[in-house]
Amino acid sequence: MVDLSIFPKPSKKKRGKTKKWESARKHLKVEYQKKGITRCEIGLIGCWRTNALSFAHRYKRRDPRCSHTYQGTILACIPCHQRIEGNKELTNYYFNLLR
């Protein structure tokens, strides 16, 4: 039998942030649909258009400046999201262009 006491317990602090994001995500989905945004807003080469969509944030979610609002997010497919994720200049370019 494996002794599970050696593994750290999940942080409750982290769980609270995740719950907040899940709640905000539900509201964002409705807001984006009302605005008619149902496909990737970035559209780089290799874009999946309507598949595997997620919300790309202007700032990382752990950053206090992060906002789970229309102004703080862009709807993006996984390939486009990954391309802008590690590039602050590209992220800022698309947020300035789209928001």
Secondary structure, DSSP 4 states (H G I P E B T S, - for coil): ---GGGSPPPPHHHHHHHHHHHHHHHHHHHHHHHTT--S-SS--TT--TTSSEEEEESS-TTSTT---STTTEEEEEHHHHHHHHT-HHHHHHHHHHH-
